[in-house]
Amino acid sequence: MHRTIDAATELDVMQGRARYSQSIDGIEPGLSTDGAFELQAARHPLLKRAVPVTIKVIPPATVLLITGPNTGGKTVALKTAGLFVLMTQSGLRIPAADGSRVPIFRSLFADIGDEQSIEASLSTFSAHITNIASMERSLVTPALVLLDEVGSGTDPIEGGALGVAIVDHFRRRGAMAIATSHYDALKTYASTTEGVASAAFGFDTHTFAPTYQLLYGSPGRSLALEIAGRLGLHPDVVAAARENLSAREAQLAEHLAKIDHDMRALEHDQRLVARERDTLHAAEARMQQREEALRQREETFKRRLAEELDAQVRQARKEIDEVIAELKAKTAAIANAPRLVSTGDTGAVRVDARAAVENVAKRILSAEDQSPDPVIANQSTISSQQSAISVGDRVIVGGLGLEAIVTATHDGTAELDVRGKRMRASVRDLKRIGGGQAPAQVRVNVDLQPRDAIPSDLNVIGCTVDEAIARAERFLDESMLTDQRVVRLIHGYGTGQLKRALTGFLQQHPLVARFATAPPEQGGGGVTVVELKD
């Protein structure tokens, strides 16, 4: 029976905690392990229209001194801090913003309000001192000590000195202390002692109405005379009080007023800087998005252009194969003709074949010049303007990636020498990579006379790269006129330069179906076997 009652009681308490936490829209605070006490936008749960206040004591500071005008919210801040610690350690959620965290305390003491007692012969001052003495005897760390108007109720000079001594005593004993005061001695103590932070409640500079916002790093003004006037005290009384201030006190009040003004100006500048920073971040994000969109557009265009060029190259190879087949047929017809073959006949065949191949090349280059994307067009224009193309320059042909030498320029176009082959391209599509001398004109003569006993091997050992490629090109053209479909290029081992050059040449040659290194018994790495297309 007792167990059932205990279980029901425990469940009822847990349900009550949950419902109350939900009713105050509470959050679950973090439990700090580094001693940090931080309440973000805390709202006292008993106030209907509470103004959120941020209370924080961040190590190495263990003491927070709160100053500011009367009716500014100092006592409510102390009560909020102590109440939220007890709520957290009781399993309740707290009405604060995310990011709040509190340590776990073994003892919590508070000296808040007036505990004077006529029956016990205790004055206001005596009640405060009796309470603080009881705290000191029962203190067990980690502890939180809350002191409201510490040192008050007696002479301001002695009270200020006593307040400094009390707060510093709790600090040296290892307790975390949050105290409020109007005394200059405590303000000086907070500003000059390591481990002690200061904060002040703000106020409207025109009406002196409290804003209930804590400003950290500011000693704060009490504004007793200003608030007394705002609460209805006769102006003559307030004026007389100002005249009673000593020169030192007036100077200190003026100094604190200047500090308050500077702090507000600094906060205003910080808000402006934060706003400018947010604006810059937003502009940077938009710029990055724009750059990413341009990059994707350019990549899409390049991919589309590459696909179109591949399709055009395949079509061009097909047409060149048809031209070669037609050339072979005409050559065979001329060779088998009963009459003598004239120079005009062979020349006409050669001219027709060359014209057909050049027409295919022109069509590909003219299609490449018509770029629909303004970004690529602008980049090409800028590149050509920055570096003028002249005869003898080494260039890269845009899109094709071919390296060539300029042999002539005319009306925005350039004639190029690509490994002994002539080519024409728009100057806009050329990127200059260096100067050089104009290469000598290379003439390729195609002999269409039928030949007998054309060898199946070509030995280029001892040749330069240009000589080897020229001989290999002529050798493959001659081999196509025969029934030979497998030939061998003998280049030897050497430095491997000839083999690499011939490999690149064979990869781009329209007559080559495939090629590979010869077997060991046929020369191995010093010989390349080439299979020609049918």
C-alpha positions in Angstrom: 0.0 0.0 0.0 2.7 2.4 1.0 4.7 1.5 -2.2 1.6 2.2 -4.3 1.2 5.6 -2.6 4.9 6.5 -3.1 4.8 5.5 -6.8 1.6 7.5 -7.4 3.1 10.4 -5.6 6.2 10.3 -7.6 4.2 10.0 -10.9 2.0 12.9 -9.8 5.1 15.1 -9.0 6.7 14.2 -12.4 3.5 15.0 -14.2 3.2 18.3 -12.3 6.8 19.2 -13.3 6.1 18.4 -16.9 2.9 20.4 -17.0 4.4 23.4 -15.3 7.4 23.3 -17.6 5.1 23.3 -20.5 3.0 26.1 -19.2 5.9 28.5 -18.9 7.3 27.4 -22.3 10.5 26.3 -20.7 13.6 24.8 -22.2 16.0 22.2 -20.8 19.2 24.1 -19.8 22.6 22.6 -20.3 24.7 21.5 -17.3 28.1 23.2 -17.6 31.2 21.4 -16.5 33.5 24.4 -16.7 31.7 26.5 -14.1 30.0 28.8 -16.6 26.7 30.3 -15.5 24.8 31.6 -18.5 21.1 32.4 -18.7 20.1 33.6 -22.1 17.0 35.9 -22.3 15.7 34.7 -19.0 12.1 35.6 -18.0 11.0 35.5 -14.4 8.1 33.0 -14.4 5.9 35.1 -12.0 6.0 38.2 -14.1 3.3 38.4 -16.9 5.2 40.8 -19.1 8.8 40.1 -18.1 11.5 41.7 -20.1 14.2 39.0 -21.0 17.5 39.6 -19.4 20.8 37.8 -20.0 22.8 36.9 -16.8 26.2 35.4 -17.2 29.3 34.7 -15.2 31.9 33.2 -17.5 35.3 31.8 -16.1 37.8 33.0 -15.2 35.3 35.5 -13.6 33.5 34.0 -10.5 31.9 37.3 -9.3 29.4 39.5 -11.0 28.6 43.0 -9.6 25.3 44.5 -11.0 24.8 48.2 -10.7 22.5 50.7 -12.3 19.5 53.0 -11.4 16.9 52.2 -8.8 13.8 50.4 -10.2 16.1 49.2 -13.0 15.7 45.4 -12.4 18.7 44.5 -10.2 16.8 42.6 -7.5 14.6 40.8 -10.1 17.8 39.7 -11.9 19.2 38.2 -8.6 15.9 36.4 -7.9 15.8 35.1 -11.4 19.3 33.7 -11.2 18.7 31.9 -7.9 15.2 30.6 -8.9 16.5 29.2 -12.2 19.3 27.3 -10.4 16.8 25.7 -8.0 14.3 24.9 -10.9 17.1 23.2 -12.9 18.3 21.1 -9.9 14.6 20.2 -9.2 14.1 18.8 -12.7 12.0 21.7 -14.0 12.5 23.5 -17.3 13.3 27.2 -17.2 11.7 30.0 -19.3 14.9 31.1 -21.1 16.4 30.9 -24.6 18.5 28.0 -26.0 22.1 28.1 -25.0 21.4 28.6 -21.4 23.6 26.5 -19.0 24.2 26.4 -15.3 26.6 24.5 -13.0 25.4 22.2 -10.2 25.7 23.8 -6.8 25.8 22.0 -3.4 24.6 25.1 -1.6 22.8 28.3 -2.5 22.4 31.4 -0.3 20.5 34.6 -0.8 20.4 37.9 1.1 17.6 39.8 -0.6 15.2 42.3 0.9 14.8 43.8 4.3 14.8 41.4 7.2 14.6 43.9 10.1 12.7 42.7 13.1 11.5 44.9 16.0 10.8 41.8 18.1 14.4 40.5 17.6 15.9 44.0 17.9 17.4 43.7 14.4 17.8 46.8 12.3 18.1 46.6 8.5 21.9 46.5 8.7 22.0 44.0 11.6 19.6 41.7 9.7 21.9 41.7 6.6 25.0 41.0 8.6 23.4 38.2 10.6 22.2 36.6 7.4 25.6 36.9 5.8 27.4 35.5 8.8 25.1 32.5 8.7 26.0 32.0 5.0 29.7 32.0 5.8 29.3 29.3 8.5 27.2 27.0 6.3 29.1 27.5 3.0 29.8 24.3 1.1 31.3 24.6 -2.4 30.4 24.7 -5.1 28.1 27.4 -3.9 26.1 30.3 -5.3 25.8 33.4 -3.1 23.3 36.2 -4.0 23.8 39.5 -2.2 21.3 42.4 -2.8 22.6 45.9 -1.9 25.6 44.4 0.0 26.9 46.7 2.7 23.8 48.9 2.8 22.0 50.2 5.9 24.9 52.0 7.4 27.4 54.8 6.6 28.2 54.7 2.8 31.9 54.8 3.3 32.0 52.0 5.9 29.3 50.1 4.1 31.2 50.2 0.8 34.4 49.0 2.5 32.4 46.2 4.2 30.7 45.2 1.0 34.0 44.9 -0.8 35.4 42.7 2.0 32.3 40.4 2.1 32.2 39.8 -1.7 35.9 39.2 -1.9 35.7 36.8 1.1 33.2 34.6 -0.7 35.3 34.8 -3.9 38.4 33.6 -2.1 36.5 30.8 -0.6 35.6 29.5 -4.1 31.9 30.5 -4.2 30.3 32.1 -7.2 28.8 35.4 -6.1 26.3 37.8 -7.8 25.9 41.1 -5.9 24.1 44.4 -6.5 25.2 47.8 -5.1 25.3 51.5 -5.6 28.5 52.1 -3.8 31.5 53.5 -5.6 33.9 51.4 -3.6 32.3 48.2 -5.0 32.3 49.7 -8.5 36.0 50.4 -8.2 36.6 46.9 -6.8 34.8 45.3 -9.8 36.8 47.4 -12.3 40.2 46.6 -10.8 40.0 43.1 -9.5 40.8 40.0 -11.6 38.0 37.5 -11.6 35.3 40.1 -11.0 33.0 41.2 -13.8 30.7 44.2 -13.8 27.4 44.9 -15.5 24.8 47.7 -15.3 21.1 48.0 -16.2 20.5 50.5 -19.0 18.2 53.4 -19.1 16.8 55.8 -21.6 19.1 58.8 -21.8 16.2 61.3 -22.3 13.5 60.0 -19.9 15.8 58.0 -17.5 13.3 55.2 -17.8 14.9 51.7 -17.2 15.4 49.4 -20.2 15.9 46.3 -18.0 18.8 45.3 -20.2 22.2 44.4 -18.7 25.2 46.1 -20.3 28.4 44.1 -19.4 31.6 45.9 -18.8 30.0 49.2 -17.6 30.1 50.3 -13.9 26.7 52.1 -14.3 25.2 55.2 -12.7 22.7 55.1 -9.8 20.7 58.1 -11.1 19.1 58.6 -7.7 18.5 62.3 -8.2 17.1 61.8 -11.7 14.8 59.0 -10.7 13.6 61.0 -7.6 12.6 63.8 -9.9 10.9 61.4 -12.3 8.9 59.9 -9.4 7.5 63.3 -8.5 10.0 64.7 -5.9 9.9 68.5 -5.9 12.4 70.0 -8.4 13.8 72.3 -5.6 14.6 69.4 -3.5 16.4 67.6 -6.4 18.3 70.9 -7.2 19.4 71.3 -3.5 20.6 67.7 -3.5 22.8 68.4 -6.5 24.3 71.4 -4.8 25.1 69.2 -1.8 27.2 66.8 -3.9 30.9 67.3 -3.3 33.3 68.2 -6.1 34.7 64.6 -6.0 31.2 63.1 -6.2 30.1 65.4 -9.0 33.3 64.6 -10.9 32.7 60.8 -10.5 29.1 61.2 -11.6 30.2 63.0 -14.7 32.9 60.4 -15.4 30.3 57.6 -15.1 28.0 59.5 -17.4 30.7 59.8 -20.0 31.4 56.0 -19.7 27.7 55.3 -20.2 27.7 57.5 -23.2 30.8 55.8 -24.7 29.3 52.4 -24.0 26.1 53.2 -25.8 28.0 54.6 -28.7 30.1 51.5 -28.8 27.0 49.3 -28.8 25.5 51.4 -31.6 28.7 50.9 -33.6 28.7 47.2 -32.9 25.1 46.9 -34.2 26.1 48.8 -37.3 29.1 46.6 -37.9 27.0 43.5 -37.4 24.4 44.8 -39.8 27.1 45.5 -42.4 28.7 42.1 -41.8 25.3 40.4 -42.5 24.9 42.5 -45.6 28.4 41.5 -46.8 27.7 37.9 -46.1 24.4 38.0 -48.0 26.2 39.8 -51.0 29.0 37.2 -50.9 26.4 34.4 -50.9 24.6 35.9 -53.9 28.0 36.4 -55.7 28.9 32.7 -55.1 25.5 31.6 -56.4 26.0 33.7 -59.5 29.5 32.4 -60.0 28.2 28.8 -59.6 25.4 29.4 -62.1 27.9 30.8 -64.6 30.3 27.9 -64.0 27.5 25.4 -64.5 26.4 27.2 -67.6 29.9 27.2 -69.0 30.4 23.6 -68.3 27.1 22.7 -69.9 28.0 24.7 -73.0 31.5 23.1 -73.2 30.0 19.6 -72.8 27.4 20.4 -75.4 30.0 21.8 -77.7 32.3 18.8 -77.2 29.4 16.5 -78.0 28.7 18.4 -81.2 32.3 18.5 -82.2 32.6 14.7 -81.6 29.6 14.2 -83.8 31.0 16.4 -86.5 34.4 14.7 -86.3 32.8 11.3 -86.7 30.8 12.6 -89.6 33.9 14.1 -91.1 35.9 10.8 -90.8 33.0 9.0 -92.4 33.0 11.5 -95.3 36.8 11.3 -95.6 36.6 7.5 -95.7 34.1 7.8 -98.5 36.5 10.2 -100.3 39.3 7.8 -99.9 37.1 4.9 -101.2 36.1 6.9 -104.2 39.8 7.9 -104.7 40.8 4.2 -104.6 38.0 3.3 -107.1 39.1 6.0 -109.5 42.7 5.0 -109.2 41.9 1.4 -109.9 39.8 2.5 -112.9 42.7 4.6 -114.2 45.2 1.8 -113.6 43.0 -0.7 -115.5 42.1 1.6 -118.4 43.4 0.3 -121.8 44.6 3.7 -122.7 47.7 5.5 -121.4 47.1 7.5 -118.2 47.7 11.2 -118.7 49.0 13.7 -116.1 45.7 15.6 -116.4 43.7 12.5 -115.4 45.8 11.9 -112.2 45.9 15.6 -111.4 42.1 15.9 -111.7 41.6 13.0 -109.3 44.1 14.5 -106.9 42.5 17.9 -107.0 39.0 16.5 -106.5 40.0 14.5 -103.5 41.9 17.4 -101.9 38.9 19.7 -102.5 36.5 17.2 -100.9 38.7 16.9 -97.8 39.2 20.7 -97.5 35.4 21.2 -97.8 34.9 18.8 -94.8 37.5 20.7 -92.7 36.0 24.1 -93.5 32.5 23.0 -92.6 33.7 21.8 -89.2 35.7 25.0 -88.4 32.8 27.3 -89.5 30.4 25.4 -87.3 32.8 25.8 -84.4 33.0 29.6 -85.0 29.3 30.0 -84.4 29.3 29.8 -80.6 25.8 30.6 -79.2 27.1 31.3 -75.7 28.0 35.0 -75.0 30.3 34.0 -72.1 32.5 31.9 -74.3 32.4 34.4 -77.1 33.5 37.3 -74.7 36.3 35.2 -73.3 37.6 34.4 -76.7 37.4 38.1 -77.8 39.2 39.2 -74.6 41.9 36.5 -75.1 42.5 37.6 -78.7 42.6 41.3 -77.8 45.2 40.7 -75.0 47.6 38.8 -77.3 47.6 39.5 -81.0 48.3 36.5 -83.3 51.1 36.9 -85.8 53.0 34.6 -88.2 55.3 32.2 -86.4 53.4 32.1 -83.1 52.7 28.8 -81.4 49.0 28.6 -80.6 46.4 26.2 -79.2 43.2 25.8 -81.3 40.3 26.3 -79.0 37.9 23.3 -78.7 40.2 20.9 -80.5 43.1 21.3 -78.2 45.6 21.1 -81.0 49.0 22.8 -80.9 49.9 24.5 -84.2 52.1 27.2 -85.7 50.7 30.2 -87.5 51.9 30.4 -91.1 49.6 33.2 -92.4 46.8 35.5 -91.3 44.1 37.2 -93.3 40.7 38.9 -92.5 40.3 37.4 -89.0 41.4 33.9 -90.0 44.8 32.1 -89.7 46.4 29.4 -91.6 48.0 26.8 -89.3 50.6 24.1 -89.5 49.6 21.1 -87.4 52.4 18.6 -87.6 52.9 19.1 -91.3 49.2 19.5 -92.1 47.5 22.7 -93.1 44.5 24.0 -91.3 42.5 27.2 -91.2 40.8 28.6 -88.1 39.4 31.8 -86.7 41.8 34.1 -84.9 39.3 34.3 -82.0 39.7 30.6 -81.3 43.5 30.7 -81.0 45.3 31.1 -77.8 48.9 32.2 -78.1 51.3 30.1 -76.0 54.7 31.3 -77.4 56.6 32.7 -80.4 58.5 30.8 -82.9 59.7 30.7 -86.4 57.3 30.0 -89.2 57.8 26.5 -90.4 58.8 25.7 -93.9 56.0 24.9 -96.3 55.3 21.2 -96.5 54.0 19.9 -99.8 52.5 16.5 -100.0 52.5 14.9 -103.4 50.2 12.0 -104.0 51.4 9.8 -106.8 48.4 7.9 -108.2 50.4 5.7 -110.5 50.0 2.1 -109.7 53.0 0.7 -107.9 54.3 -2.8 -107.5 56.0 -4.3 -104.6 55.3 -1.5 -102.0 57.0 -2.7 -98.9 55.0 -3.6 -95.8 57.6 -2.1 -93.4 58.8 1.4 -92.9 62.1 2.0 -91.1 62.3 5.5 -89.5 65.3 4.8 -87.2 67.6 7.8 -87.2 64.9 10.2 -88.4 63.8 13.3 -86.5 60.2 13.3 -85.3 59.0 15.6 -88.1 60.8 13.4 -90.7 59.4 10.2 -89.2 55.8 11.5 -89.2 56.0 12.8 -92.8 57.4 9.5 -94.0 54.8 7.5 -92.0 52.0 9.6 -93.5 53.2 9.1 -97.0 53.8 5.4 -96.3 50.2 4.9 -95.1 48.7 6.8 -98.1 50.7 4.6 -100.5 49.7 1.4 -98.6 46.0 2.3 -98.9 46.4 2.1 -102.7 47.4 -1.5 -102.4 45.7 -4.5 -100.8 48.0 -4.3 -97.8 46.0 -3.8 -94.6 48.7 -4.6 -92.0 52.0 -2.7 -92.1 54.9 -2.2 -89.6 56.6 0.9 -88.5 60.2 0.2 -87.3 61.3 3.0 -84.9 63.6 1.2 -82.6 63.9 1.7 -78.8 66.2 4.7 -78.3 64.8 7.3 -76.0 61.2 6.4 -76.9 60.6 9.8 -78.5 59.9 8.4 -82.0 57.5 5.8 -80.6 55.5 8.4 -78.6 55.3 10.8 -81.6 54.2 8.0 -83.9 51.6 6.8 -81.4 50.0 10.3 -81.2 50.1 10.5 -85.0 48.4 7.1 -85.4 45.7 7.9 -82.9 44.5 10.8 -85.1 45.0 9.3 -88.5 41.7 8.7 -90.3 43.1 5.6 -92.2 44.2 3.7 -89.1 41.8 1.1 -87.7 44.0 0.0 -84.8 47.7 -0.4 -83.9 49.8 -2.2 -81.2 53.3 -3.0 -80.3 54.8 -6.0 -82.3 55.2 -9.4 -80.7 58.7 -10.2 -79.3 59.6 -12.4 -82.3 58.7 -9.5 -84.7 60.7 -6.7 -83.0 58.8 -6.1 -79.7 58.8 -2.6 -78.4 60.9 -1.3 -81.3 58.2 -2.0 -83.9 54.5 -0.9 -84.1 52.1 -3.0 -86.1 49.4 -0.9 -87.8 46.1 -2.2 -89.2 44.5 0.0 -91.9 40.8 0.4 -92.5 39.1 -1.4 -95.4 
